[in-house]
Amino acid sequence: MTRLHKDEMDYRGRQQRVAQALDARHLAALLVTHLPNVRYLCGFTGSAGVLLVTDSGCSFFTDGRYREQARTEVQGVRIIVPKGPVLDAAARAVADSGIKTLGFEGEHMSVAAKARVTGILPSKVRVRQTRQLVEGHRMLKEPAEIERLRAAVRLGSSLFDRAVAAIRPGVTERAVAAELEYAALCAGAEGMAFETIVAAGERSAFPHGVASPQPIPRCGFVTLDFGVILGGYCSDMTRTVFMGKPTARAQRLYQAVRDAQEAAIKQCGLAAR
């Protein structure tokens, strides 16, 4: 089992940096509704929560189901558990605070949700969408984040041998995927980073051939593409194996893809310079 390091995430620093970014955009506050961004800023891992960020501090709104979880996980913010919908409560808090300009995550809030917020706010409050505001900060990884990414990669890589052992003629792609996912959960993963891909035979040519009821053939390619979530961070690994003895044509196809991949990696390295 992979163990995470106990390095603390810099939640307060993240909150302060986002609050400073608001000033440059002439915003007094930001309503964060995208749950991955909420988790990044305060540590909450539940499925219902809204974070209000201002230069004077942050407030986190969630419902009664997550009262105790929020007290355990959320850091650096005031926790509010309203009786009604959390988005409405956050909008009322903005209305009561005297905030004049509010940003919202335009790429993550529906038209209906925006209408609910603006319907609660006084007409004098200007509401503007932001793009990639929190995501821009997430791109720069802290040392603790890098270690969590490495741990997720190590766990994901450790599953490859288990997956290969499960691949046998006649076994369905879904059965292989289930074996791999079970092993991931037993090893400590929170879940899979995306729907596991196991594509055999002709289906191995599908870029995203998610596991199907099709049985593994006695001869042919099998593409595996999977990743795990560990500590909130994801890994992604793609490997191709061959059932039976590869033909000369199969070897040429494999080598062509490998050459293309290595050429792309080389170009990326040159571009980074």
C-alpha positions in Angstrom: 0.0 0.0 0.0 1.2 3.5 -0.9 1.3 5.9 2.1 1.0 9.6 1.6 3.4 12.0 3.2 1.9 14.1 5.9 3.0 17.4 4.3 0.4 20.1 4.9 -1.3 21.8 2.0 -0.9 25.6 2.0 -4.6 26.4 2.0 -4.2 29.8 3.6 -1.5 30.8 1.1 -3.8 29.7 -1.7 -6.7 31.7 -0.4 -4.6 34.8 0.0 -3.2 34.5 -3.6 -6.6 34.1 -5.1 -7.9 37.0 -3.0 -5.0 39.2 -4.3 -5.8 38.1 -7.9 -9.3 39.5 -7.4 -8.0 43.0 -6.9 -6.2 42.9 -10.2 -9.6 42.0 -11.9 -11.5 44.7 -10.0 -13.5 42.2 -8.1 -14.4 42.3 -4.4 -15.2 38.7 -4.0 -15.3 35.3 -5.9 -17.9 32.7 -5.7 -16.1 29.3 -6.1 -18.6 26.5 -7.0 -16.3 24.1 -8.9 -15.7 21.3 -6.3 -12.0 20.6 -7.4 -11.3 24.3 -6.9 -13.1 24.3 -3.6 -11.0 21.4 -2.4 -7.8 23.1 -3.6 -8.6 26.2 -1.6 -9.9 24.8 1.6 -9.6 21.0 1.7 -13.3 20.0 1.5 -13.8 16.6 -0.3 -17.6 16.4 -0.2 -20.1 16.8 -3.0 -21.9 19.9 -1.8 -20.1 23.1 -1.0 -19.6 26.7 -2.1 -16.6 28.9 -1.1 -16.8 32.7 -1.0 -13.4 34.3 -1.3 -12.8 38.0 -0.3 -9.7 40.0 0.7 -10.9 40.0 4.3 -11.3 36.2 4.5 -13.2 33.2 3.2 -16.5 31.6 4.0 -17.5 28.0 3.2 -21.1 27.0 2.8 -22.3 23.4 3.0 -25.4 21.5 4.0 -26.1 19.5 7.2 -24.9 16.2 5.7 -21.4 17.6 5.7 -21.3 19.4 9.0 -18.9 17.1 10.8 -16.8 16.4 7.6 -16.4 20.1 7.0 -15.2 20.6 10.6 -12.6 17.9 10.0 -11.4 18.8 6.6 -11.9 22.5 5.9 -9.0 24.8 6.8 -8.6 28.6 7.0 -12.2 29.6 6.4 -15.4 30.2 8.3 -17.8 27.3 8.0 -21.5 28.0 7.5 -24.2 25.4 7.5 -27.5 27.1 6.4 -30.9 25.6 6.5 -31.6 26.1 2.8 -29.6 25.7 -0.4 -26.0 26.5 0.0 -25.8 28.6 -3.2 -28.7 30.8 -2.0 -27.0 31.2 1.4 -23.8 32.3 -0.3 -25.6 34.8 -2.4 -27.4 36.2 0.6 -24.1 36.6 2.4 -22.8 38.6 -0.5 -26.0 40.8 -0.4 -25.6 41.4 3.3 -21.9 42.2 3.1 -22.2 45.2 0.9 -19.9 43.7 -1.8 -20.3 45.6 -5.0 -18.5 43.4 -7.5 -18.8 39.6 -7.5 -16.9 37.1 -9.7 -18.2 33.7 -10.5 -16.6 30.7 -12.3 -18.1 31.1 -15.8 -16.9 27.8 -17.0 -18.5 25.9 -14.1 -21.7 27.7 -13.3 -24.9 26.9 -15.2 -27.2 29.6 -16.6 -29.9 28.6 -14.1 -27.5 28.8 -11.1 -26.3 32.3 -12.2 -29.9 33.4 -12.5 -30.6 32.2 -8.9 -27.6 34.1 -7.6 -28.4 37.4 -9.4 -32.0 37.0 -8.4 -31.0 37.2 -4.7 -28.4 40.0 -5.1 -29.3 43.6 -5.0 -29.3 45.2 -8.5 -26.4 47.4 -7.5 -24.1 44.3 -7.3 -22.2 43.8 -10.5 -21.6 40.1 -11.4 -18.9 39.1 -13.8 -17.6 35.8 -14.9 -14.0 34.7 -14.4 -12.0 32.2 -16.5 -9.3 29.9 -15.1 -8.8 32.2 -12.1 -8.2 29.4 -9.6 -6.9 26.9 -12.2 -4.1 29.3 -13.0 -2.9 29.0 -9.4 -3.4 25.3 -9.4 -0.9 24.9 -12.3 2.0 25.8 -10.0 2.5 22.8 -7.8 3.7 23.0 -4.2 6.3 20.5 -2.9 3.5 18.6 -1.1 1.4 18.4 -4.3 4.3 17.1 -6.3 4.8 14.3 -3.7 1.2 13.4 -3.8 1.3 13.2 -7.6 4.4 11.0 -7.4 2.5 8.7 -4.9 -0.4 8.5 -7.2 1.9 7.6 -10.1 3.6 5.0 -8.0 0.4 3.4 -7.0 -1.0 3.4 -10.6 2.2 1.9 -12.0 2.1 -0.9 -9.4 -1.2 -2.1 -10.9 0.2 -2.9 -14.3 1.4 -6.4 -13.4 -2.0 -7.2 -11.8 -3.7 -6.1 -15.0 -1.4 -8.2 -17.2 -2.1 -11.2 -15.0 -5.8 -10.7 -15.5 -5.6 -10.7 -19.3 -6.4 -14.1 -20.6 -8.1 -15.4 -23.7 -11.9 -15.4 -23.2 -11.9 -13.1 -20.2 -13.9 -9.9 -21.0 -12.4 -6.5 -21.1 -14.8 -5.5 -18.3 -13.5 -8.3 -16.1 -9.9 -7.1 -16.6 -11.0 -3.6 -15.7 -12.8 -4.8 -12.6 -9.8 -6.7 -11.4 -7.6 -3.6 -11.9 -10.0 -1.3 -10.2 -10.4 -3.7 -7.2 -6.7 -3.9 -6.8 -6.4 -0.1 -6.9 -9.0 0.3 -4.1 -7.3 -2.3 -2.0 -4.0 -0.5 -2.4 -5.5 2.7 -1.0 -6.8 4.6 -4.1 -9.8 6.9 -3.5 -11.1 5.8 -6.9 -10.1 5.7 -10.6 -9.0 9.0 -12.3 -11.3 8.2 -15.3 -13.2 5.3 -16.7 -10.7 2.5 -17.2 -9.9 1.6 -20.8 -9.3 -2.0 -21.7 -9.6 -2.4 -25.5 -8.6 -5.7 -27.2 -8.2 -6.8 -30.8 -9.7 -4.4 -33.3 -11.0 -2.2 -30.4 -7.4 -1.5 -29.4 -7.3 1.1 -32.2 -10.0 3.1 -30.4 -8.4 6.1 -28.6 -10.9 5.8 -25.8 -12.2 2.3 -26.0 -13.6 1.9 -22.5 -13.9 -1.7 -21.3 -16.7 -3.6 -23.0 -18.2 -7.1 -22.7 -16.0 -8.3 -25.5 -13.7 -11.2 -24.6 -10.0 -10.9 -25.0 -8.9 -12.7 -28.2 -6.2 -15.3 -28.4 -4.0 -13.1 -30.6 -3.9 -9.3 -30.9 -3.2 -6.1 -29.2 -4.7 -5.1 -25.8 -4.5 -1.4 -24.8 -4.7 -0.5 -21.1 -5.3 3.1 -20.1 -6.0 3.7 -16.4 -5.2 6.0 -13.5 -6.0 6.4 -9.8 -6.9 9.2 -7.5 -4.8 9.4 -4.3 -4.9 12.2 -1.9 -6.9 14.2 -4.4 -4.3 13.9 -7.2 -4.5 11.8 -10.3 -2.2 9.5 -12.3 -2.6 8.3 -15.9 -0.8 5.3 -17.5 -1.2 3.8 -20.9 0.4 0.5 -21.9 -0.1 -1.9 -24.9 0.5 -5.6 -24.7 0.1 -8.4 -27.3 -1.7 -11.7 -26.8 0.2 -14.5 -28.5 3.1 -14.1 -30.9 3.0 -10.7 -32.7 3.1 -10.8 -36.5 5.6 -8.8 -38.5 2.8 -6.3 -39.4 1.9 -6.0 -35.7 5.5 -5.3 -34.8 5.7 -2.6 -37.6 2.5 -0.9 -36.3 3.8 -1.0 -32.7 7.1 0.5 -33.7 5.5 3.2 -35.8 3.4 4.4 -32.8 6.5 4.2 -30.6 8.6 6.2 -33.0 5.8 8.9 -33.2 5.6 9.1 -29.5 9.4 9.5 -29.0 9.5 12.1 -31.7 6.7 14.1 -30.0 8.5 13.8 -26.6 11.7 15.1 -28.2 9.9 18.1 -29.8 8.3 18.9 -26.4 11.8 18.9 -24.9 13.1 21.2 -27.5 10.1 23.6 -27.1 10.7 23.7 -23.4 14.1 25.1 -23.9 
